[in-house]
Amino acid sequence: MTTVRVRLTLIYSGLFLLTSVILLVTVNLLLSQALDRRIAGLPVAPVAPLPGVANDRPPRLPELVDEVISYQWG
């Protein structure tokens, strides 16, 4: 049998955890959408390879957005 204090503590802790998770998910989804919209509006210009640098292709902007979001979640 638990006391009223323990029950209230568990309820408030659970509500705080639930609210925090909802807030984090909302912020991350809004950030993802905002980045996608800003990138979609950028002009696309060809990138010339730099002399003396390996021919690795630079990361595309949508890939960078995905990396930012995955980094933020992790």
VMD Tcl script that draws the C-alpha trace (Angstrom):
set ca {
  {0.00 0.00 0.00}
  {1.47 3.31 -1.07}
  {0.95 6.65 0.51}
  {-0.61 9.66 -1.13}
  {2.82 11.31 -1.36}
  {4.26 8.42 -3.35}
  {1.29 8.35 -5.71}
  {1.43 12.09 -6.30}
  {5.19 11.92 -6.87}
  {4.75 9.16 -9.44}
  {1.91 10.99 -11.19}
  {3.81 14.28 -11.36}
  {6.99 12.56 -12.50}
  {5.12 10.70 -15.22}
  {3.37 13.85 -16.42}
  {6.66 15.74 -16.46}
  {8.32 12.96 -18.47}
  {5.42 12.78 -20.93}
  {5.37 16.56 -21.41}
  {9.14 16.64 -21.94}
  {9.00 13.91 -24.57}
  {6.16 15.64 -26.42}
  {8.06 18.93 -26.36}
  {11.27 17.38 -27.69}
  {9.47 15.53 -30.49}
  {7.57 18.66 -31.49}
  {10.71 20.82 -31.58}
  {12.62 18.25 -33.64}
  {9.80 17.84 -36.15}
  {9.40 21.60 -36.52}
  {13.15 21.99 -36.97}
  {13.18 19.32 -39.67}
  {10.34 21.01 -41.56}
  {11.93 24.45 -41.25}
  {15.27 23.19 -42.57}
  {13.57 21.42 -45.48}
  {11.69 24.58 -46.45}
  {14.78 26.78 -46.26}
  {16.84 24.35 -48.31}
  {14.11 24.02 -50.93}
  {14.28 27.79 -51.47}
  {18.05 27.90 -52.01}
  {19.38 28.20 -55.54}
  {21.28 25.18 -56.80}
  {24.72 25.96 -58.20}
  {27.21 23.44 -59.56}
  {30.26 22.85 -57.41}
  {33.60 22.62 -59.18}
  {36.14 20.22 -57.66}
  {39.02 21.91 -55.89}
  {42.50 21.25 -57.26}
  {44.56 18.91 -55.12}
  {41.52 17.63 -53.22}
  {40.20 14.11 -53.52}
  {37.19 13.71 -55.78}
  {34.81 13.06 -52.89}
  {31.52 14.62 -53.70}
  {30.36 17.25 -51.22}
  {27.31 16.27 -49.17}
  {24.03 17.47 -50.60}
  {21.88 19.75 -48.48}
  {19.04 17.29 -47.83}
  {21.62 14.80 -46.59}
  {23.00 17.46 -44.27}
  {19.52 18.10 -42.90}
  {19.10 14.40 -42.21}
  {22.48 14.31 -40.48}
  {21.62 17.33 -38.32}
  {18.31 15.80 -37.28}
  {19.82 12.38 -36.56}
  {22.60 14.03 -34.54}
  {20.07 15.99 -32.55}
  {17.99 12.87 -31.82}
  {21.06 10.88 -30.82}
}
mol new
graphics top color blue
foreach p $ca { graphics top sphere $p radius 0.5 }
foreach p [lrange $ca 0 end-1] q [lrange $ca 1 end] { graphics top cylinder $p $q radius 0.2 }
display resetview
